[in-house]
């Protein structure tokens, strides 16, 4: 998916007919969690805002997302 941002990738999954956001696993930095990261299923996403992912946990800034998997394949990974 090239040089897209996490927001671009998640919006593509949300709106493209063949793919579904619910099948995504989102990895993000969470200080204090084991290994300083957590994961969230796409089904937990309530809204994809301009700067944040809104979910049950609150608002996750896109700059904290470092990897997105879809159906077992990595489709986004920050260097």
N, C-alpha and C positions, 0 to 999 in steps of 0.2 A: 504494500500500500504506500510505497514511496515515502515522501517527506511530510506526510500528513500529521496533524496534531491528534492527540487523544480524542478531542471533541469531534474532529472530522471523522475519525474511524467509528466512534460510537454513533454518530448521526447516520452514517452510511448503514450501519447494522440496523438501526431503528427504522429507517425509511425504505430501504431496499427490499423488494418483494421476496427475493430468494433467501435472505438472511434474517435472523431474528436476534434482537438485543438480548433476549432471555438466555441464549446459548453462550453468551460471553462470560468470561471471568476477568475481572479487572484487578490488577495488582497496584497498590499504592503505598507510599511511604506513610508510616504511622509510628511516630517516635514512642517508645515504651512498649510496643507490642513485641512478641518474639521475633527476632531478626529485623526489627524496626519496619515491618511491613504487614499489611493485611490484604485480604482478597475480598471481593464483593462480586456476587453474581449479577448479571445484567438484569435479572428479574427484580432485584432490589432497588434499581434505579427508578426514582420517581419523576425526575426531570433532568434534562440536559440544558443547563443554563449557559450563559455567555462565558462565565469564568469558573463555574463550579458544577459538579455533579450533585444533585440533590438526592439524598437517600435517607433511610431511617436513621442512620447515624448522624446525619446533619448535612453539611456541605463539604465536599471534597474538592479542593482546587485541582484543575487539570494538570498543573505543573508537578503535582505529587504522583500522578499516574506514570508508572514506568514500564508496564507491560499489559497487553491485552491478548487473551487467548480466545479463539472461537472454534468450538468443536474440536478441541485438542491441538489446534495449530496456533502458533504465535503470529498474530497479525499486526502487532505494534510492539516495538521495544525501543526504549530510549537508551542511547549509548552511555 
